[in-house]
Structure formats: structure tokens, C-alpha cells
Amino acid sequence: MTFRQFVLALRARWFLACCIFGAVSAASLVLGFLSVNLYTASATVVAESKADPVEGYLLPTSTGYIATQVDIISSPRVAQRVVKLLRMDEVAVNQRDWQDATGGRGDLTTWLAIKLDKALSVTPSRDSSVIDIAVTWSDPKTAATLANAFAEAYIDTNIELKVDPARQYTTWFDERSRALRVDLQAKQKRLADLQAQTGIVATDGRLDIENARLSELSTELVAIQSQRQDAQSRQKQIVDDPDSAQEVLQSQVIAGLKSDLSRAEAKLQDVTTNLGKNHPDYRTTAAEIAGLKSRIADETAKIAASIGGTAQVMARRESDLRAAIDAQRKRMLDMTGQHDQVAVLQNDVVTAQRNLDAVTQRLAQSSLESQTEQTNIVLLTKAVEPLIRSSPRYSINLLVGILLGLILSVATVIFLEMRNRRVREESDLIQLLRVPVFGVVPYIKPEGSRIFRATPGAVGRRVEPSVI
């Protein structure tokens, strides 16, 4: 349909279009007058960025954070808190409305919270941290009260959202600190029992003393071994070559005996030369020489036995020192093991104490967080009772009615024209019948023609042109 065809159809059906337009416009005005007057009250809050006194960091005010705060305000939790704050569930009218609407099924608080959510409008500012909380209600005073209650409930809910996790952490850290305290006491008791059993304390220097004692025994053993080896060497020298032995050469008794032996041998030689071997003096001198040699051998044997006894004493001393060193080493090993056990228990005690201190510190911080009543949400302006209704607005309703009436009237004309197409000009005939047009009879006024006067129902009616 071309625009000209639409204009012709609209001119032909102008009365119907005007009726529809007038009906829709009048209906919008009637609905506006019949609608209940609604009032909107607004309270504003600020989600400001400031340092948290407990945590010590800046609270964020990003777009996501503001969107989260808007969702919190619109949540059923805040609405239910408003119901409890204003005691709306105790009002008889609300209870009766709930009974009529639900038949007593469900929860009254939840039903009222849903009703309040429908009247709530939360709008964040575009370039700031200000959030507008608006409530639309039939009573202006109630609207202001509800808006302020939503702001207060939101601030309290924001505090709870921060405090409740801190309280849960406080409970958990308290239980954990008790368990760690019991564990620390048990480890301290094990350490004390081991120290009492072994006599080892944290600042004990007994291990150093025992180590010095082992060093002394080792040094003494080396000296005894050297002395034993020297005694054995001298004893062997006396047995093999007594004349060159140091002890024999230094012995005055042997030296005297050797001197007497030399004089007796010289005398024996003189007696042998002068008197002969059968002389009694020869036999006496020979017996004296034999006696002197026997005494020299006995003295040498005594010296050798004395050196051998010294070597045996040194060997026994060496054996005793070896046993003492082995016992000292075993004692040191035992003490080292005991010290290691004590060190392990001490480390366990230190670790347990460190864990307890960390949990205790976190417990104190969580306890402080759970008791705080501070929040970064601040009430900027309180809602006041609105003086002008927010709905209905008659001018807007009339404008909407006019636009809707125009749309419906035009749509109706187009629908009727497309459903029952009329030939209103030569182009319609060409388009519909595909035949050429030879001529067009212009409009004929019914008043100037008897034919039209005689035609029933022709008076007062517009006659369309005839197309040949």
C-alpha cells in the first residue's frame, strides 16, 4: 500500500479512526483518574572508600562493588529485616491480606518482603559511590518510613556480612587455640620428663666436659703406649745384649761387681802363671769369679725383670685406658642421643608455641573484627514525606493515550483496508485487475441529480467516482 492509498483509505474511514482515537485517549484519562495515587520517597547512602580500622586496608569502591551493594539492598534478607524492624508482621491488616492472598500458606515475613521488593527501586549513581533507595507507596508517610528502614536495614546487613564471618573465624580459632594449648602442654611435659630422667637441661655443658675427658684419655693412652713400647724395647735389649743396656751400664751394683770381677780375673791369671791351676788359691779365685758372674747375671736379670714389670704395668694401664675410652665413647653416644631427643622435643615445644602464638594473634584480631560496629556505608540523606505524588501523571497518561490512539486507529484502518480492498482510484484498478483505464467519471453530488434522489439511502452519502 502506497502512502496515497493509505491517505485515501484513511479519508474514507476517518470516522472509525476518530472513534478509536477518542476512545483510547478517553480511556487513558479515565484510568489515570481511577488509579491509586502513589508517592515515592528516597533515601541515599554512600559506599565510601576509607581505611578499615581493623584490617588496615582501603575498602574498594569499584563498579563491581557498587553493583554488589545494589544487589544486597534488593535482596530478600534486607526486605525481611525491614519487616522485622517495622514489625509489619504484627499488623492485623497485613495478616489479613496475607490470609486472603495465600490462604495461610507460606511465611508472612517472606510474603511481606516480596511485596516490599516490588515497591523498592535501587539506583546507583553513574560517576560516584552514592546509591539511591526509593520506595513507592500509596501513603507518603509510609513511603518515607520504608525508605529509611531499607537504608537502616542495609547498613545493619552490611555490618552483619562483615561481622558474621569474623565470629565464625573467632569460634574456629578459639577451638584451634585450645587444641594447640593442650598439645603444647603435652610436649612440654614430655620434655620435662626426659630432662628429669637424663639430667640434661637446655644450657647443659656436660657434653663438652665429657668430650674433653675423652680427649684427655686419648692423650694419656698415646703416652702409655709410647712408654710400653719403650719398656719392651729396653727389656729385649737387656736380654739380647745386657752389656750395652742403659740400665745395666748405669747400675752401680753391677759396675762394682764388674770391677771386682776384673780384679779377680787378674788375680786368677797371676795365680795360674805363678802357682798353677792345682793350687788352692787358683780354685778360690775361680770360685770367686764364678760367684761374681752369677751375681752380675742375677742383677741383670733383676733389671730386666724390673723393666718387664714396668712394661706389663704399662700394658695393663693401656688396656684400662682403652676400656675407659670405650666406656667414655659409649657414654658420649648415649648423651648425644639424649641431647638429640631433648633438642627434638625442644623444637617441638618451640614450634607448638609459635603455632599457638600465631593462632592466638589471629583469634584476637578476629574477636576484634566480630565486635566492630563500623562500616563503610554512610547514610547521606534521610527520606522525607513526599508532597507531590509520583503516580499517576495525567499529562503523561494523556500523551501515552494520544500516541496509543493514533497507533491503534491507523493500524485498524490499515487492517480493514487490507482485509477488504476497495478501488479508490485508477491505479487500484490497474493493480488489481490488470486492465487499462479508458476514462474516469468525476464525483457526482447526490443533491443535483434526481436519480440519486430516487435511490433509497442515497441522500447524504458520498458517491465514489466511476471508472470506465
Steps between C-alpha positions, in 0.01 A plus 500: 500500500634835394473812707232641265297185536539521879380863496197410287417209731537722805276766340241237425509357855568818693202459724613158624855628554374798697282278718791271581732793570245670725418178685863418574581855609192513724581157645855615592356802680239290680760245606718784627216639709406156628859402590617513860728789584855380566779689675874437469742573785877469458789454739862507383802318637870529419729199464811706567860383474683523830757306699356215702603550869538125553648374176692817418438506125289716267154370427426484126234708325521353151206449267474136602498598865219752447302241301544257788367757744196558276432125497529490880246781539261318265550164672220331699722508808484881518126502426434245776707711735282800412190294581644408841629853560158659439310203649287477192430133568318601818253730322152349477434644152813338360410169662151515350635587154743210523219263596287621209787478250658169600241327713747487788765311303865597520666755724349842574841668521607363162171607340535852635866510389397410144235772512760754617747395229241587236473853642879544529720668242880513544698727268879546524656826392688490172824670606497479880445260789156634586211250489138618491242286686146588390170351621169562325192467723142623516565691823776767495589453865526124462714544189749716692500258795566202272782680314674589826442146630659355185804725545534403867447130428757515221763655727428242773514217245831631367641491853368146549656383175836615631452398863344153453807349322722657767290336771526164326877546472511598868324178599728290280819672619387465863454123457830476315685697769368267768621196308840661441526595867433139604758378246756752629446389858542134403825573315632709788423213740686249279798734488497551876476124564793429268710774659423366847590148387827590328597806704546701181381859487497742215823674607677181608880491434552142605550384143796735465644373829465140391659583168797661679527191722514277192775716356700471822462122505606479138809711570587287805456180300743624237756580772455158669536322167823684439633413847397133461675473167813661645499261801457197276786619278735547798399162643584332169832684483594382850421142405690517170798719600504575872842669490372775271178558685462845650360376832781245537765758423350741749466241780764564774462148638581340167780750447650402840457133428667540163787683666540217752475253214778675313732490807408133561574409136833683522582314822398172341736564215789568741420190703488293187834633384681475834336217684313293244140386477533245775582754761232570760516877429414425139191312600400771748543773242313298235213445744498874578485584129211258448319656793552852364372399156199337660427812700541719184255270316259517791515880510453515121203267529355719774537807279342316209217378727450853627477636145270209407277579798487862389400386151227277649374790712497719191311230307242467776471877517458509124225239521329693776523820298357326198207375705456846651505658153242252372280565801542876452408473135194293586405754761544783254290318241228448759520864604496610136188294438341645812597851392350432157176383661496808718572720198216337304259552789621856541438564130153347537431727794627807312292410193190440710555829681543683169180345362312588816626859486393534134154358568465713813589812303253412226238422766544845653471663158187298409349575840556871441346473154196316638436779749533794264192702409674711236425484128592693191129558422380844613146639487523815287141627510191369675175459314237765573126482440438591133253782435434420134377167375725308261211316332268542317617788279206619293704682236717194437194273500327729251809509277525122512128473423534730200796305362329170563173627347683613187676168468182296553289712267757486221552127555124438490457693175789314338368164623147562370629632169726201444224258598236655268681682226308782325562665165548866580697617193609384158830365629310256725310366198815457299670327795210267581351414155796557275281688243549841339296803603315685222336773710398622840157642598548774762314529830123560461316688768182316607306824554519605131366177349147359508631155450691514821204655674280211396756249612423385854773591745686712248435834666784621719739235371820560304506327164832361385611581142430254222790364305449379145 
